[in-house]
Amino acid sequence: MAKKIELTPEQKRFEDIISHAKAYGFVFQSSELYDGLQAVYDYGQNGAQLKNNLKQVWWRAMTQMNEDIVGIDSAIFMHPEIWKASGHVDNFNDPMIDNKDSKKRYRVDHLIEKKIDALKTENKLEEAEKLNATMDAFLAKEDFEGLYNLIVTEKIACEVSNTCNWTEVRQFNLMFSTEMGAVAGEDNKIYLRPETAQGIFVNFLNVQKTSGRKIPFGIAQIGKAFRNEIVARQFIFRMREFEQMEMQYFVRPSTEMDAYNSWKTKRMNFLKALGINPDKLRFHDHTKLAHYANAAVDIEYEFPFGFKELEGIHSRTDFDLSQHQKHSRNKIQYFDEQVEDKDKQRYIPYVVETSIGADRLFLAILCESYTEAKGIDAKGEEKTRIFLKLHPAIAPIKVAVFPLLNKDGLPEKAREVFEMLRYDYETLYENRGAIGKNYTRMDMIGTPYCVTIDHQTLEDNTVTLRERDTTDQIRVLISDLPKIVEERVSLKNILLMVNGKW
Ligand code: ATP
């Protein structure tokens, strides 16, 4: 009989979060009707709204709260030469290995890192350190045989088959390609962009000239990116089609570290302002820098499966713009009248970028807000209440309005309240079901406020206002509702915190 695998509390929590996301219309497996498409997901009615809210707050925090940042929206398809210039055609590869028994494919660095983590857990810190250093050296030299031998000598086994029966290590390009136009063939080969950043680099001059911006200034963008990820697991953490929110900040060479440090702080503030517990966020400096970068750091979040990258902040020198200048044979230079030395007035700007996945942020927010609270119900029995403790400003629905009964003029009065609120907030009107059940359903999707209209409302224009986190119910005047709701659900609360003005 197959042995039942015991889940750790964290694994169990993650499984509960995934089930919750599906059961309450946040995230569905793509093409589920046809047994699904691996590592591709659809957002349901509440997920789409939550994701839109996250994108909106990022966009506003970038473009509205920074006078020196503008936003663009570039196309997914780009000239194929762009991906040669950026290095993606030649370098966007990960060394992979397949287990011959389970047929499961792994990213080599991930496989070895798992072993390193296991050694650390067993407190074999020196061994872990040594293995990490050896792996890094092989990766840097692209020594595939060395990596293969390391996996074999360390007896790293496949988690499915439990065997060490491995293929050799191979390189795998992560870009999806297709053909443009009617004729198929290499000449018409075009890529689905693996990152949004290149759309910003190739528009640098267009934006700089038409906006009249002086350096330093930034360009922000939100858009889809595609990567043929091999090890696609952990739900929406690693997807093949995902969305990025990136900002490239263009600076004068030699001033990049100031910008880098300031963006590190701003981006951390942003995540905290969304309500993420600061203890679950940390910086992780890159020790292996890409050849063109002079500093790089990840902001990691403690997902139920451990601390993992949520956002990257990179100082990329003038690498990308120089590459596009070379490959396009068009000058990409900025004239800086502020520089006194005439020989140094024309230069290719340096770039500091911040890059976060909208879906990965969504997952972090979901994990952070999923709350199981033990309490005593009306009958005196112990009960677990599940709710999403979302920052009210990003909740899919801000206020739900219910008539206590579906008669006696209560629905009409409730619709009046609904009409009053819906122009300013995502509001839901529901005239079916028991009030208690409706409250529970709203808890599950993180609605901060529920308003119930009863017979007393018809007499004195007061309603019951129920708050999600405390479940407190208070009686308030209908005319006071907009002010009360506004105080908590306004996006301004987040923007003020990002700017340190809270
Ligand atoms: P990883 O090491 O996790 O593969 P990366 O270093 O390749 O990530 P970047 O290229 O720096 O990631 O991309 C910036 C951000 O885009 C990441 O911090 C992450 O939030 C998001 N991202 C990258 N790849 C994916 C993916 N496959 N699915 C979802 N989000 C992604």
Boltz pocket constraint, residues with backbone or C-beta under 6 A from the ligand:
constraints:
  - pocket:
      binder: B
      contacts: [[A, 195], [A, 227], [A, 229], [A, 236], [A, 237], [A, 238], [A, 239], [A, 240], [A, 242], [A, 243], [A, 244], [A, 309], [A, 310], [A, 311], [A, 312], [A, 355], [A, 356], [A, 357], [A, 358], [A, 359], [A, 360], [A, 361]]
      max_distance: 6.0
